[in-house]
């Protein structure tokens, strides 16, 4: 498979870079896998691999080769050797209509079609083989492994008879000797190694929402030329979805597969977004000196997220694809950016919420399941956990509907609109670190309003003492002014912007934990519970804020709910305090014995149960059923 930017000649350099920066790494995400050659090499080097590409044919290549530990047996097919059968199959031996043969009709020079990608004979062979594979799959004669194995065999064979100079952006106007050969399927080469290999076909931001690994390896597009137009024929063969095509080359629509990494305006932002979202410890980036992001700019992005002193940069002379003489004085230089990522990669809630788990996230993430289809954050509070969890679907619940309404408001308006509305409130009341009168005027206005404005509440929290949200029994905001300390500052703004980006797809609900619909959770899903703690007291569980307090009966009710989830195969994790100031939660101790108990280093200050008397220790734990 000839592939633009392919790294076959650089495999050892890339593997050495990973080993240098991440000697203890065991798992790798190959974000832009292309032909899959690097992902396959990683597997052979002994890593667990998560392989991804937004192009479907790239996904097929990896799914049908590197992900397999052995060749499928095809026991349900009664055709002898499957590849020999397909190689000798003709249209007359099938019930397929020539009108349904998309490649023949659109990419071979028959009748009125003049596109010379394939000879008519080879185009028909591609169609017949592709249609047969699809038929076998639909009739359950081959399983998923067999389906992708055969598709990979076909995709690997096509370039050997393609009448192109290297990519499918254009076809040759004369027949190359290669194109006149007959298409022949051969057994795909499978990668050795017994460790896990998972293939994905997702945009980078969606992949990073559901996976984690030790290392992120990125080999993104370098220039403004999108990849799919260069491989559109392979994409169509892989999907065989009869797309609408246009132009001299018969190009399929690829508007949904455009990459921000090909945009001069958005590429640097995409790099930063990818690095920020990645749940990894190390990052290794392949790029080159002629990429759309200048070297110094990309270095600056990397250093922003790198542990101090960990960033390293290498350059490797590497000639332009299919070019014997570099067309610039220096020549094309392959670059490798590598660093250890700061541990505080997580997005921080813009709310300084009592009991918030931001500083505990590195510990929690290491103890949470690596992925789940659905995750429920049952007592989401300020949103630190739900905004950073890995799951395809995230449901965040809290009984404090004021907070939930704020989160829903932030979901429905854009970042610029939110900042504009905040600015209007600040300006209207002349808010500052010292203007107590303006703060009290806003507080009075908010409390008297029948329809509580979520943005006004957020601004109040920003200027309140310790940025705290506290209500009285009538649900009136009563936190005092944070004189000379609190305001809407740059740090809160940065947290707000990042937080809004992360919570976009979260489903927020506001019900009592007893009334939550636990039927949304299936076997393998995950629930995280961070309830009020029985042996500590804070404004969230004292029963004086217009919401129910937390008592011993609540503990036991929650334990029964978690037991029921465990019986259904749902994974759960419970945060709690087992000892505080000499008082022990004996019920929690007894119940937790049937599960796994992890001690947490609770060195974060924003919790009412962390007193100054260090002799009276607080023991915080995480209980898991896995």
C-alpha positions in Angstrom: 0.0 0.0 0.0 1.7 3.2 -1.2 0.6 5.9 1.1 1.5 9.6 1.2 3.6 10.3 4.3 4.0 6.6 4.9 6.5 5.8 7.7 7.9 2.5 6.5 11.4 3.9 6.3 11.1 5.5 9.7 9.6 2.7 11.8 12.8 2.2 13.9 13.2 5.9 14.5 9.6 6.2 15.7 9.9 3.1 17.9 13.2 4.4 19.4 11.5 7.8 20.1 8.7 6.1 22.0 11.2 3.9 23.9 13.3 7.0 24.8 10.5 9.2 26.2 8.3 6.4 27.5 10.5 3.5 28.6 7.7 2.2 30.9 4.9 2.4 28.3 2.7 -0.6 27.6 0.0 0.9 25.4 -0.2 3.3 22.5 -2.8 5.2 20.6 -2.0 5.5 16.9 -4.3 8.4 16.1 -3.8 8.7 12.3 -3.0 5.2 11.3 -3.2 5.5 7.5 -1.9 2.3 6.0 -1.5 0.8 9.5 2.2 0.2 9.1 3.2 2.0 12.3 0.4 0.5 14.3 1.4 -3.0 13.2 5.0 -2.2 14.1 4.0 -1.1 17.6 2.1 -4.4 18.0 5.2 -6.3 17.0 7.3 -4.3 19.5 5.1 -5.6 22.3 2.6 -2.7 22.9 -1.1 -2.9 23.2 -2.4 -0.7 20.4 -5.4 1.5 19.8 -5.5 2.2 16.1 -7.6 4.9 14.5 -8.2 6.7 11.3 -11.1 8.8 10.0 -10.9 7.1 6.6 -12.9 3.9 6.5 -10.6 2.0 4.2 -7.7 2.7 6.6 -9.8 1.3 9.4 -10.5 -1.8 7.3 -6.9 -2.5 6.6 -6.0 -2.5 10.4 -9.2 -4.3 11.5 -8.6 -7.0 8.9 -4.9 -7.6 9.6 -3.3 -6.3 12.8 -6.3 -6.8 15.0 -6.5 -10.4 14.1 -4.3 -13.0 16.0 -4.9 -15.6 13.3 -6.5 -16.0 9.9 -10.2 -16.8 10.0 -11.2 -20.4 9.2 -14.3 -19.7 7.1 -15.9 -23.0 8.3 -19.4 -22.0 7.1 -18.3 -21.5 3.5 -18.2 -24.6 1.3 -16.0 -23.1 -1.4 -12.6 -24.7 -0.6 -9.8 -22.1 -0.4 -11.6 -18.8 0.0 -9.0 -16.6 -1.8 -8.7 -19.0 -4.7 -12.4 -19.1 -5.0 -12.7 -15.3 -5.1 -9.7 -15.0 -7.5 -11.5 -17.3 -10.0 -15.0 -15.9 -9.5 -16.6 -14.3 -12.6 -19.8 -12.2 -13.0 -21.5 -15.1 -14.9 -21.0 -17.3 -11.8 -23.1 -15.0 -9.7 -26.6 -13.5 -9.6 -25.2 -9.9 -9.6 -26.2 -7.5 -12.2 -23.6 -5.6 -14.2 -25.6 -2.4 -13.5 -24.9 -2.9 -9.8 -21.1 -3.1 -10.4 -20.2 0.4 -9.2 -16.4 0.3 -9.9 -16.9 -1.0 -13.4 -19.7 1.5 -14.2 -17.7 4.5 -12.9 -13.9 3.8 -12.9 -13.2 1.8 -16.0 -13.4 3.0 -19.7 -16.5 1.3 -20.9 -19.3 2.8 -23.0 -19.5 6.5 -22.1 -17.3 6.3 -19.1 -13.7 7.3 -19.8 -12.1 7.0 -16.4 -9.1 4.8 -16.7 -8.5 3.8 -13.1 -8.9 0.1 -13.9 -9.2 -2.0 -17.0 -12.8 -3.2 -17.5 -11.8 -6.7 -16.6 -10.2 -5.7 -13.3 -13.0 -3.3 -12.4 -15.5 -6.2 -12.8 -13.3 -8.5 -10.7 -13.2 -5.9 -7.9 -17.0 -5.5 -8.0 -17.7 -9.3 -8.1 -15.4 -9.9 -5.2 -16.7 -7.0 -3.1 -20.3 -7.9 -3.7 -19.6 -11.5 -2.8 -17.9 -10.6 0.5 -20.9 -8.4 1.4 -23.4 -11.1 0.5 -21.5 -13.7 2.7 -21.5 -11.2 5.6 -25.2 -10.4 5.3 -26.0 -14.1 5.2 -23.8 -14.7 8.3 -21.6 -17.1 6.4 -18.6 -15.1 7.6 -18.1 -13.3 10.9 -16.7 -9.8 11.5 -13.1 -11.1 11.5 -13.6 -12.9 8.2 -15.4 -9.9 6.7 -12.6 -7.5 7.4 -9.9 -10.0 6.6 -11.3 -10.4 3.0 -11.9 -6.7 2.6 -8.3 -6.1 3.6 -7.1 -8.7 1.1 -9.1 -6.9 -1.6 -7.9 -3.4 -0.7 -4.3 -4.6 -0.5 -4.6 -6.1 -4.0 -6.2 -3.1 -5.7 -3.1 -0.8 -5.8 -1.2 -3.4 -7.8 -3.6 -3.0 -10.8 -4.5 0.7 -10.4 -3.6 2.9 -13.3 -2.3 5.7 -11.2 1.0 7.5 -10.5 0.7 6.8 -6.8 -2.6 8.2 -5.5 -6.2 8.3 -6.8 -6.4 12.0 -7.3 -6.0 11.3 -11.0 -5.6 8.4 -13.4 -3.0 8.0 -16.1 -4.1 8.7 -19.7 -2.3 5.6 -21.0 -2.3 2.1 -19.6 0.6 1.4 -17.3 2.0 -2.2 -17.5 0.9 -2.7 -13.9 -2.7 -2.0 -14.7 -2.9 -4.7 -17.4 -2.1 -7.4 -14.9 -5.0 -9.4 -13.4 -6.2 -8.6 -9.9 -5.1 -11.3 -7.5 -6.0 -11.6 -3.8 -3.3 -12.8 -1.5 -3.4 -13.6 2.2 -3.0 -10.5 4.3 0.0 -10.3 6.5 -1.0 -10.4 10.1 1.1 -8.8 12.8 2.7 -11.1 15.4 2.1 -10.5 19.1 -0.6 -11.5 21.6 -1.4 -8.1 23.2 -4.6 -6.3 22.5 -5.1 -4.4 19.2 -8.3 -2.3 18.8 -9.3 -0.5 15.5 -11.5 2.6 15.4 -12.9 4.8 12.6 -13.6 8.1 14.5 -12.7 11.8 14.5 -9.8 12.3 17.0 -12.0 14.1 19.5 -14.6 11.3 19.6 -11.9 8.7 20.0 -10.2 10.5 22.9 -13.5 10.7 24.7 -13.6 6.9 25.1 -10.0 5.6 25.2 -6.8 6.0 27.2 -3.3 4.7 26.9 0.3 5.4 28.0 1.3 7.0 24.8 -0.4 9.1 22.1 1.4 8.8 18.7 0.2 11.4 16.1 1.1 11.3 12.4 -1.5 13.9 11.3 -1.7 15.4 7.8 1.1 18.0 7.2 -0.3 20.2 4.5 -3.6 21.6 3.2 -4.2 18.7 0.8 -6.9 16.5 2.3 -6.2 12.8 2.2 -9.5 11.4 1.1 -9.5 12.9 -2.5 -6.2 11.0 -3.0 -7.7 7.7 -1.9 -11.4 8.2 -2.7 -11.6 5.0 -4.9 -10.3 2.8 -2.1 -12.8 4.5 0.3 -15.6 3.6 -2.1 -14.4 0.0 -2.5 -14.3 -0.3 1.3 -17.7 1.2 1.9 -19.3 0.1 -1.4 -22.1 2.6 -0.6 -22.9 3.7 -4.2 -22.0 7.3 -3.5 -22.9 10.3 -5.7 -19.6 11.2 -7.5 -18.6 14.2 -9.6 -15.8 15.6 -11.8 -13.3 14.1 -14.1 -12.0 11.8 -11.3 -15.4 10.7 -10.0 -14.8 12.1 -6.6 -17.1 11.2 -3.7 -18.3 13.8 -1.2 -15.8 14.0 1.6 -17.1 17.1 3.4 -17.8 15.1 6.6 -14.2 13.8 6.6 -12.3 17.0 6.3 -9.5 17.4 8.8 -8.7 20.5 10.9 -5.0 19.5 10.6 -5.2 20.4 6.9 -6.3 24.0 7.7 -3.6 26.7 8.2 -6.1 28.5 10.4 -7.2 25.6 12.6 -4.2 23.1 12.6 -2.4 24.5 15.7 -5.7 24.7 17.6 -6.4 21.0 16.6 -3.0 20.0 17.9 -3.6 21.6 21.2 -7.1 20.2 21.4 -5.9 16.7 20.7 -3.1 16.9 23.3 -5.4 18.4 25.9 -8.1 15.7 25.4 -5.7 12.8 25.3 -5.8 10.7 28.4 -2.1 9.6 28.1 1.1 10.1 30.0 3.3 10.6 26.9 3.0 12.2 23.5 5.0 11.5 20.4 4.3 13.6 17.3 5.6 13.0 13.7 5.5 16.1 11.6 7.9 17.9 9.2 9.5 21.2 8.5 7.1 22.1 5.8 3.9 21.5 7.8 1.1 24.1 8.0 2.0 24.6 11.7 5.5 26.3 11.9 8.1 24.4 13.9 8.4 27.0 16.7 4.6 27.2 17.1 4.2 23.5 17.4 7.0 23.4 19.9 5.2 26.0 22.0 2.0 24.0 22.0 3.9 20.9 23.1 5.8 22.7 25.8 2.6 24.1 27.2 1.4 20.6 28.1 4.9 19.1 28.8 6.3 18.2 32.2 9.1 20.7 32.8 12.3 19.5 31.2 10.7 16.5 29.4 10.3 18.0 25.9 12.6 16.6 23.3 12.8 17.4 19.6 14.5 15.5 16.8 15.0 16.0 13.1 15.6 13.2 10.5 16.5 13.9 6.9 13.8 12.4 4.8 13.2 12.9 1.1 9.9 13.9 -0.3 7.6 11.1 -1.4 8.7 9.7 -4.8 11.2 12.5 -5.2 14.9 11.8 -5.6 16.0 15.4 -5.2 14.6 17.7 -2.4 13.1 20.9 -3.9 14.3 23.1 -1.1 17.8 23.8 0.0 17.5 22.1 3.3 15.4 19.2 2.1 12.3 17.8 3.7 13.1 17.0 7.3 11.0 14.6 9.4 10.4 15.9 12.9 9.6 14.1 16.1 8.2 16.0 19.0 8.0 14.1 22.3 7.3 14.8 25.9 5.7 13.6 29.1 2.4 15.2 29.6 1.5 17.1 32.7 -0.6 15.2 35.1 -3.2 18.0 35.4 -4.4 17.3 31.9 -8.0 17.3 33.1 -10.5 20.1 32.5 -11.3 21.9 35.8 -14.8 23.0 36.6 -15.2 26.8 36.7 -17.1 26.2 40.0 -15.1 26.0 43.3 -17.5 23.3 44.5 -17.2 21.9 48.0 -16.0 18.3 47.8 -14.8 18.8 44.2 -12.6 16.0 42.9 -10.4 17.8 40.5 -7.1 17.2 42.4 -8.1 13.6 43.0 -8.8 13.0 39.2 -5.4 11.4 38.4 -6.0 8.8 41.2 -9.6 8.3 40.2 -8.9 8.0 36.5 -6.3 5.3 37.1 -8.9 3.3 39.1 -11.8 3.9 36.7 -12.6 1.4 33.9 -10.7 2.1 30.8 -13.9 2.6 28.8 -17.6 2.2 29.1 -20.6 2.7 26.7 -22.6 4.6 29.4 -21.3 6.3 32.5 -23.4 7.8 35.2 -22.0 10.5 37.6 -24.8 10.1 40.2 -23.8 13.1 42.4 -22.0 15.3 39.8 -21.6 18.4 42.0 -19.4 20.9 40.2 -18.8 18.5 37.3 -15.1 17.8 37.7 -15.6 14.0 37.2 -18.3 13.9 34.5 -16.4 16.4 32.4 -13.3 14.2 32.3 -14.6 10.7 32.2 -14.2 8.3 29.3 -17.5 6.9 27.9 -19.6 7.1 24.8 -22.6 8.4 26.8 -22.3 10.4 30.0 -25.2 11.1 32.3 -24.6 13.6 35.1 -27.1 14.0 37.9 -27.3 16.2 41.0 -30.2 17.1 43.2 -29.1 20.8 43.1 -31.1 21.8 40.1 -29.6 25.3 40.2 -26.2 23.8 39.3 -27.8 21.5 36.7 -29.6 24.4 35.1 -26.3 26.3 34.9 -24.7 23.4 33.1 -27.6 23.1 30.7 -27.5 26.8 30.0 -23.7 26.5 29.2 -24.5 23.7 26.8 -27.1 25.7 24.9 -25.1 28.9 24.3 -21.7 29.3 22.7 -18.6 30.3 24.4 -18.6 33.8 23.0 -22.3 34.3 24.0 -21.5 33.1 27.5 -18.6 35.5 27.9 -20.7 38.3 26.5 -23.5 37.7 28.9 -21.1 37.5 31.8 -19.5 40.7 30.7 -22.9 42.4 30.6 -23.7 41.4 34.2 -20.3 42.5 35.5 -20.7 45.9 33.7 -24.3 46.4 34.8 -23.4 46.1 38.5 -19.8 47.5 38.2 -18.5 44.4 39.9 -14.9 44.3 41.1 -12.9 42.8 44.0 -13.8 45.8 46.2 -17.4 46.8 45.1 -19.4 45.1 47.8 -22.5 47.2 47.0 -22.6 46.1 43.4 -22.3 42.5 44.5 -25.1 42.8 47.1 -27.3 44.6 44.5 -26.8 41.6 42.1 -27.5 39.1 44.8 -30.7 40.9 45.8 -31.9 41.1 42.2 -31.1 37.4 41.7 -32.9 36.3 44.8 -36.0 38.4 44.0 -36.3 37.2 40.4 -39.0 34.6 39.9 -37.0 33.1 36.9 -33.5 32.5 38.2 -30.9 33.5 35.6 -28.1 30.9 35.4 -25.5 33.3 34.2 -26.3 35.7 37.0 -25.8 32.8 39.5 -22.5 32.0 37.9 -21.3 35.6 38.2 -22.4 35.7 41.8 -20.3 32.6 42.5 -17.3 34.2 40.9 -17.5 37.2 43.2 -18.6 35.3 46.3 -16.4 34.5 49.3 -14.1 31.6 48.1 -16.2 31.4 45.0 -18.7 29.3 46.9 -22.3 28.5 46.2 -24.4 28.6 49.4 -28.2 28.8 49.6 -30.5 29.2 52.6 -33.6 27.1 53.2 -35.6 29.3 50.8 -33.1 28.7 48.1 -31.8 32.3 48.3 -28.1 32.8 47.5 -26.5 34.0 50.7 -22.7 33.6 50.3 -21.0 36.8 51.5 -18.9 39.0 49.2 -15.3 37.9 48.6 -13.6 41.3 49.4 -10.2 41.7 47.7 -10.2 38.0 46.7 -13.0 37.0 44.4 -13.8 38.1 40.8 -14.3 36.7 37.3 -10.6 36.4 36.4 -8.6 34.9 33.6 -8.2 31.6 35.4 -12.0 31.1 35.8 -12.5 32.2 32.2 -10.0 29.6 30.9 -11.6 26.9 33.0 -15.1 28.0 31.8 -14.1 27.8 28.1 -12.5 24.4 28.5 -15.3 23.1 30.6 -18.0 24.2 28.1 -16.2 22.4 25.3 -16.0 19.2 27.3 -19.6 19.0 28.6 -21.2 19.5 25.2 -22.6 16.0 24.9 -23.3 15.2 28.6 -26.9 14.5 29.6 -27.7 16.4 32.8 -30.5 15.4 35.1 -31.6 16.6 38.5 -33.4 14.0 40.6 -32.9 12.5 44.0 -30.6 9.5 43.8 -33.4 7.3 44.9 -35.5 8.3 41.9 -32.8 8.0 39.3 -33.6 5.6 36.4 -30.9 2.9 36.8 -32.3 0.9 33.9 -30.2 3.0 31.5 -27.1 1.0 32.7 -26.3 -2.3 31.1 -23.7 -4.9 31.8 -20.2 -3.4 31.5 -21.5 0.2 32.0 -20.1 2.3 34.8 -21.6 4.4 37.7 -19.6 6.7 39.9 -21.1 7.8 43.2 -19.7 10.6 45.3 -22.5 11.2 47.8 -22.5 13.5 50.8 -20.3 11.8 53.5 -22.1 10.6 56.6 -19.4 11.5 59.1 -18.6 14.9 57.7 -20.8 18.0 57.5 -20.8 20.6 54.7 -23.3 23.0 53.2 -24.3 20.2 50.8 -25.5 17.7 53.4 -26.6 19.7 56.5 -30.2 19.8 55.4 -30.4 23.5 55.8 -30.2 24.6 52.1 -33.6 23.7 50.8 -32.5 20.2 50.0 -32.6 17.0 51.9 -29.7 16.3 54.2 -27.8 13.0 54.3 -28.4 10.4 57.0 -27.5 6.8 57.9 -30.5 5.5 56.0 -29.2 7.2 52.8 -25.9 5.4 53.2 -27.7 2.0 53.4 -30.1 2.8 50.6 -27.2 3.7 48.3 -25.4 0.5 49.3 -28.4 -1.5 48.3 -28.6 0.3 44.9 -24.9 -0.4 44.3 -25.3 -4.1 45.3 -28.2 -4.3 42.7 -26.0 -2.8 40.0 -23.3 -5.3 40.9 -25.7 -8.2 40.5 -26.5 -6.9 37.0 -22.8 -6.7 35.9 -22.7 -2.9 36.1 -19.3 -1.5 37.3 -19.4 1.0 40.1 -17.0 3.2 42.1 -18.0 4.9 45.4 -16.1 7.8 46.9 -16.4 8.2 50.6 -14.7 8.9 53.9 -14.3 6.0 56.3 -12.8 7.9 59.2 -12.8 11.6 60.1 -11.6 13.2 63.4 -11.7 9.9 65.2 -15.1 9.0 64.0 -15.5 5.9 61.8 -18.3 5.0 59.4 -18.8 1.4 60.6 -21.6 0.7 58.2 -19.4 1.7 55.3 -16.5 -0.4 56.6 -18.8 -3.5 56.9 -20.4 -3.1 53.5 -17.2 -2.4 51.6 -15.5 -5.6 52.7 -17.2 -7.5 49.9 -15.6 -5.2 47.3 -12.2 -3.7 46.6 -11.2 -0.7 48.7 -8.6 1.8 47.4 -7.0 4.3 49.8 -6.9 7.8 48.3 -4.4 10.5 49.1 -6.9 13.3 49.8 -4.5 16.2 49.7 -6.9 18.8 48.4 -8.2 21.7 50.4 -11.7 22.4 49.0 -13.5 20.1 51.4 -15.1 21.0 54.7 -13.9 17.7 56.3 -10.2 18.5 55.8 -9.4 20.3 59.0 -6.1 21.8 60.1 -5.6 19.3 62.9 -3.5 16.7 61.1 -3.4 14.4 64.1 -7.1 13.7 63.6 -6.7 12.1 60.2 -9.3 11.8 57.5 -9.2 8.5 55.5 -10.8 8.8 52.1 -11.4 5.7 50.0 -12.8 4.5 46.7 -14.8 1.3 46.7 -15.0 -0.6 43.4 -16.7 -3.8 42.4 -14.1 -4.7 39.8 
